Amino acid sequence: MRIPGLGLLAKDIVVLRIIIECSVECSIELQGTLPPTYKLEQADCTALELLKLNGYLSFHGISAAARDWGLIKHMPPAAVLHPDSVHDIAELIRVVASSSSNLTVAAKGPGHSVNGQAQADKGIVIEMSTMRGIQVMPHGDEDCALPFVEANGGELWVDVLEETLKKGLAPNSWTDYLYLSVGGTLSNAGVSGQTFRHGPQISNILQLEVVTGKGEIVICSSSKQPELFHAVLGGLGQFGIITKARILLEPAPQNVRWTRAMYSDFEVFRKDQEMLISSSATTTSMLADQQEQLHMTFDFIEGFVVMNTEDPINGWKSVPFSPDQMTASMLPPDAGSVLYYLEITVGYNLEDVGPALEERVEKMLAPLNYIPSLMFTTDVSYFKFLNRVHDLELNLRAHELWDVPHPWLNLFVPASSITTFDSLVFKQLVPVEFGGPILVYPVNRNKWDSRAATVVPDEEVFYLVAFLRNALPSGPGLESMLDDNARILKICEELRGKQYLPRYTEEEQWKLHFGADRWNAFVQHKHMFDPQAILAPGQNIFPRRQADDRLLQLASS
């Protein structure tokens, strides 16, 4: 087999060969260069020899494939595939699946996982950044009259936004950070402040192109191959690699009125948030007065927890858009150790600027019970708002605080338990335990497609709670933060919550996470679409060795 690559251009005349040196060693020989040796099973080498690629396999400089945003797990692969097309991905999986090899395959985008979910220990990592391509269809096509964008799985959401805005359109559901891949977020859910209104990103997908664990390229939707379609959305990469997605679009506003409003009382904060999302809860055809009510609903709603300190990152000084807008004397004298604030937006176009816009925003804010003197507003472009975390990234990079361990924890907490969670967790935090933003905001369950694989609490309203902590040199150690996460997760589970972006190490933990019925369906889908358990080994759900027999046993139990 010829493998062009190792970082060389096509014009370079290079012959590469896989040589089976013995039963446990495989090496790549580059003419005129001392060949490095890679510890691979003979079966692995035999499988790789069968590959016919337009892209290339890389065995040099692959340490980045064992690194992710979390900087917690480090599992080096044997090689990295740089695909030229979806056919390279299908070829790799087909060959590996049909071999006696124990190789596994993981798709990797920008590497924003926090616990090695996109790594493949001694396996093959697919570098999805080569899978680019965006086509905006503002009027739909012959199969769908709705506007959509078709984006390859390796595309970044920030590039999708830039391309769709050229047509005055944008996807209606986002993540807070846009430098994530399309395939990556759709394999989980994709949540942000628009979720209460439009559902997660996986609820706004019209069609997918997927490479299954059998190496099959399948076009699927809710009406065509629906079982695969719904299994893959939120399926943690277990059933297929998303190589292309059709994403629903809506008219995009030019600007947003961006407001932050502070609270000292959690119950008041909670009630205001749940009141705000209630007008978007209906899923039936809306009457005129309901449509007007929706017009008077904020486009984006998130909540945060901050310390009652002057810390510029985790304290109340982080809330105003300008630091001179707030002083400690403006806080209520009975404010506790933690405070809360709402982040809300209203989209508008330049022709809307005037008294009518101001009156509309004023009416929308009127029912809220925030601290009157602690409401801050600014107007920015729609792109700047959606890309707001990138400004924070640039600042942290400038201070060499971006590439640090990130023991993040994301949870879904039932609305009926969120006040208890506040008492047991938020109010018990001390300043040193923050280390990054803490989000808490409600979403409507009926905006989530129950057929998707993502697991959420069984209540009509539940909260996303995210501890986006950074293991800074001046803060607590990584192990201490991981212990904190375990303690918080235990509280969440006792309150009937679920982990978003889950990571468990035992089969029984996964069963508990999914519940009996959903776990059985998950196992059956694994047997249907990835019977050799090749895909996404970093999730630590199904081991590769003797996977097919084990999956049959699980599916029948």
N, C-alpha and C positions, 0 to 999 in steps of 0.2 A: 504494500500500500504506500502510496506517496502522500506525504503530509506537508503541503506548502505552509510556510509560516515561520514560527519562532521569531516573529517580529521582522522578518525580512520582506522586502518588496517583491512583487511578482517578477520584476525584471531580473532579479538576482537568480543566477542559474545554480540551484541548490538541489541536491538529491538527499532525501531523508528516508531512512529505513528503520522500521521496528525490527530489532534483532532479539530473538529469544535466546538469551545466553545460557540459561539453565532453568530449572523448574520454578525458581522463585525470583528471578531477576529479568527485567526487561529494560532495554536502553534504546535511546535514539542516537543514530549515528549521523553526524554532519560531516560531509567530506572535508578533510583538511583540518578537522578540529577534534581534540580529544573528547570522546562522547561521555556525557554524564550518565549515571546509572540510576534507575528508578526501581524501587522495590515493588514489583507487581507480581501477582500470581500468573502462572503460565496461561491459565484460562483467560485472564484479563488481556494479556498480550495477544492471544489468539483472536479474541473479540475485536480488539482495536485494529488488527491487521485487515479485517473484513470491511472496514469503513471506506466509503466512497464519498468524499466531501468536496464541496466547492469552497467552503471556508477552511479553517485549519484548527488542529489541536496544538496547544502550546504546553510545553513541559518546563519552560524556563520562565522565571519572573512571575510565578503564580501565587506568591505569598498573599497578594491582595484578596484572593479568593477565599482565604481562611480568616479574613478580617471583616467585621461588620461594625455597625454603629454602636452596639453595646460594648464592644471590646471586653467581653466576658468569656466567650468561647473562641477557641482557635483550633480548627480542624482542617489541616492542609489536604487538598485533593491530590490525586495523582496527575491530573491534567485539567486544562481548561479548553472548552470548545468555543471558538469564535465563529458562529454560524454566518454563512452568507445568505441563507434563506431558511424558511421553515422546513424545507426538505432536509437540510443538514441536521436539524434537531430531530426530525422523525427518523432519519437514518441512524443516528447515534442510539436513540432509545430502542429502535427495532433490533439492532445488532446486539445490544447489551441484554435486552429482554429474551432473545432467542438463544443466548449463550449459557454456559454453565458457570459463568463468572459471578462473583459476588459484588461487582461494581454497582454503585448507585449514581443517580443523576440529580443535580439540583440546579434550578434556574436562579440566576442572580442578576438583579438590576443594580441600582446604586449602592446596595448593601446596607439598607437602613434597618435591617432586623437587629434585635437587641440580644438574642440568645442563640445565635448560630443556626437559625431556621433555614437560611439559604446556603448553608455549607454542606459539603459532602466529604466526609472523612475517607481519604484514600479512594475517592470516587471521581466523578467527572462533574465539574461545574460549567454550566452554560453561561457565557458572558452575554447577557441579553442586550447590552448597549449597542451591539451591531444590528439589532433588529429594530430599525427605525423606519418611519414613514407615517405621514398624516395626510388624510384626504377629508376635507370639509364638504359636506353635502347640505347646503342651506335649504334645499327644497326636497330633501330625501331622494329616493329613487323609485324604480318600478315596484319594488317590494314593500316600501315604507314611505308614506307621504310626510312623515315627520322629519324635521331637520336632525341630522346626526353628523358625528365625526367618526371616521374609521381610523384608528390609531394602532400601530404595531405595539406588541407587548413590551418592548424595550424603551418605548418613548417615555419621556418625562412629562408629568402633568403641566409643568410650567410651559413647555413647548406646545402642548395641546391648547393651553389657554391663549398663548400668543397667536397661534394660527386661527383659532375660531374667532377671536376678537376682530380679526381683519374683516370678517363677515358680519360683525355686530352681534355675534352669538357666543355662547359659552355653555359648558356643562352646568347643570343646576346643583350638583352635589360635589363637595370637595373634601380634601384633607387640609389640615392647617399648614402643612409643609408641602410645597409643590415639587420639590426635587426628588420625587419618588416615581417609580415606574408604573405604568398603567397595569401591567400584568401583576405586579406585586401587590398593589392595594386591592385589586379585584379578587385576589386569592384570600383576602382577609375580610374586608367589608368596605373600608373607606368612610370615615366619619368626621364631621366637623359641625360648625354652627348652623349649616343648612339642613342637617339631617332631620330635625324635628318637622320640617316642612316637606322635604322631597325624599326622605329616606336616605340610607347610605348610598354610596356609589354603586354598589351591586344591585340596587333596586332601580337603576336607571340605565341598564344595559340592554340593547336590542338584540345583539348577536355576538357570538364569539367564534374565533378560530382557535382550536385546541389540538395539541398533540398529546394523545393519551399515553399511558404507561405501556401500551402495546406498540407504540410507534405509528399509530394511525392519525392522520390529519382529518379532523372532523369540524364541519361548520354546524353550529348548534344555536338554538334559540328557544324561547318558551314554547314554540310550536314545532320545531324541528330538532330531534334528538334532545327533548326537554330534560330527560333524566341526567344526562351528562351536563347540560347547561346549568342546571340548578345545583348539581353537585360541585362543579368547579367554582362557582361564585361563592366565596367564603370558605372554600374547601381546603385551605392551608396548603395548596399545591399538591395534594395527595392523589388527585385523579387525572391531572393533565396540566400541561404548560400552556398558559394563555399566550398565543402569538399574535392575536389581533382582536380588537374589540370595537363594536359600534356603540357609540355613547350618545345618548339623547342630549339635544341642545335646546336652549331657550334664548330669547332676546336678552342681551347683556346690557346692564346700565352703564353709562359712561363714568359716573361717580358714585360715591357712597357718603352718606352722613354717618360718621363713626362715633358712637357714644359709649362712654364708660360711666357707670353709676355705682356708688359704693353703699355697702350695708354693714351694720355691726351685729344685726340679729339674724341668725340663720333661718329661723322660721319665716320671717318676713321675706328674706331673700328667696327661699324655696317657693313660697306661695306666689311671689311675683313671676318667677320663672315658669311655673306650671300654668299660671293664668295666661302668660304670653304664648305658650305653645298650643293652648287648647283650641284656638280658632283654626288651627291647621289640621286638627285631628280627623275631620270628616273625610271620608273616601267616596261618598256618593256625589251625584250631580248636584251642583250648588245652585241655589236660588240667587236672585239678584242681591238680596241683603247679605247672603253668605259670601258672595263674591266681593261685596264692598267691605265686609269684615276682613276678608283675606287681604284686600288692598291695604287695610289698616294694620296688617301684621308685619312685624320686622322680618327682614330677609335672613338675618343671621342672629343667633342667640347662643352665647356661651357664658359660663360663669367661672369664676376663679376664687381661689383662697390665697390670701396673702397674710404675712405677719404684721402685727401691730408694732412695727419698728420702722426706722428710716432707711433700712437696707434698700439700695437702689435697684436690686434685682428681685428680691423676694418680699420686700416690705411695701408699705403703702406708697412710697415714693415711685414705685414702678407703675402706678395706676394713671396719673395725669399724663397727658401728651407732652407737657412741658413741666420740668421739675419745679418751676416757680409758681405753679398753679395751686399748690397745696402746702400747708404747714400743719404741724402736730396739733395746734390749737383748734383746727377745724374739726377734729374728731370728737365724738360724744365722750363725755367724761367717764361713762360706764362701759366703754368699748372694751372687749376682752382681748385675749392674747392673739386671736386671729380675726381677720376681717374678710369680707367677701365683696366681689364686684361683678356686675353684669357687663358684658361686651355685646353691643347690639348695633345693627346697621340698617339703614334705609337706602335703597338704590334709587338713583334718579338720573335724568339726562340734562344737558345744559339748558334746554328750552324750559325745563321745569323750575329753574331757579326763580324764586320770587316769593311773594306772600303766601301763595297756596301751598308751597312746599313747607314753609315754616309752620303754617297752621296744621298741616298734616302731621308733622313730626311732633309738634306740641300736644296734639290730641293723643298720639300714640304713647307719649311719655306720661300723660296725665294720670293714668290709673296706678302707676308704680309708686312704691313707698320707700324709695332710696333716701339717703341722707341729703336733704335739699342742697346744701352747699358743696356737696361732693359729686357733682355731675360734670363731666368733661366731654367736649365734642371737638371734632375736626372733620374736614372734608378732604377726601383723597380720591384718586382715580380707582376704578374698580380693580384694575390690575395691581396697583400698589397695595390695596387692602388684601387681596387674596395672596399676594406674595410677601406679606408683612414679616413672616418669620425669617425670610432671607436677610433682611436688614439686621436682625439679631444675630444671625449666623456670621455675617461679615464682621460685626463687632466682636463676637467671641473669638473668631479666627485671628483678628488683629491682636488679641490679648493671649493667644495660644491656649484658649480654653474650650475649643471646639472638639479637638481630638482627645477626649478623655473618656473613661468608662461611663456608660449611661445605663444604669440599672433601672430602666423604666418599668412601671407597672400600670396596666390599663384594665379597668374593671367596669362591669355593668352592674349597678346596684338598683334593686327595686325601689320605686318611689315610696312605698310603704315603710321602707327601712332606712331611708336616707337620713332622717333626723337622728336615728340611733347611730348610724355610721358617723355622722358629724360629732356626736358626743364621744364615741369610742376612739375616733381616729383624729379628725381635724383639730378638735379642741385639746387633744393630748400632745400635739406636736410642739416641739421646742424649736427655736430658730435654727439650730445647727442641723435639724432633720429635714429642712426644706430642700435646699440644694438645687432648686429649679421650679418651674411653674407647676401648680396643682390646679387642674381643671375639674369642674363639677357642673354639669348641665343636663337637663332632661330631654328626652326624645319620645316620640309617639311610636309605640310598637306596631300600630297598623300601617306604618309607612315602610315596614320591613317585610320583604317577601318571605313567608314562612317556609317556602320550598327550598330556599338557599341553605347552605350548610352552616352558616354562622349561628352560634348558640347565644340566645338572649334570655333574660328573665321572663317568667310567665306572668307579666303584669302589663296593663295597657300603657303605663308610663314607667320608664326606668331612666336612670342617670348614667351617663358616662363619667367616670372618675378616673383621672389620669395623673399619676405621680411622675413627672418628667424630670427626674433627678439626675444630677451630674456629680460624679465622684471627683470633686475638685481637690487639689493638693492641700488646701487649707481646711477641708471638711472631714467628715467621718470616712473611714475606710470602706472599700468596696464590699467586703464581707459583712460589715455592720449594716450597710444599706440593704444587702440581699436578705439579711436576717429580718430587717424591718419589713421588707416586702412580704416575706413568708408570714409574718404576724398579721399584716394588714389583709393578705389574701385569706387567711383563716377566718378573720372577722367577716369578710365579704361572703364567704361560702356559708358561714353560719347564719347570715342574713338572707340566704337564698339568692345571692348574686352569682355572676359568672365572670370568668376572666376573658377579657378581649385580648387578642393576640396571645392565646394560651401557650403555656410551656409546662409540661409535666414530664415526669421520668418513669412513671409506672402505668401499666395498663389499667389498673383499677382507678387511678386518678382520672384518666381519660374517660372511662365509663361513667364516673360520677359527673364529670363535666358535661358530657353529652346527654346523660339520662339514658335509660335502657332502650327506648324505642329509637331515638336518634343515633345512638351508638350502633345498634344493629343495622340501621340503614347505612351508616358510614362504612361499616365493615363490608356490607354487601356491595356498595359502590366501589370500594377498593378492589374487591375480587373481580368486579366487572371491568374496571377501567385500568387497573394497574396490578394485575394478579401476582407479579413477581416483587411487588413492593420496591420498585426502583426509585420512584420519585420522592423528592423532598425528605431525605433521611434525617436532616437536621431537626425536623419537628419531633423526632423520637417517638413516633406512634407505632409504626409497623417495621420490624426488622426485616432485612432482605433475605437472610439465610432461611431456606425452606419456607419462603413466604407463602407460596400458593397453598400448600397443605395446611399451614396454620390459619390462613384466611378462610379456607373451607370449613375448618373446625370452628372458628369463631362465628361464621355466618350461620352455621347449623345449631349453635348452642343457644 
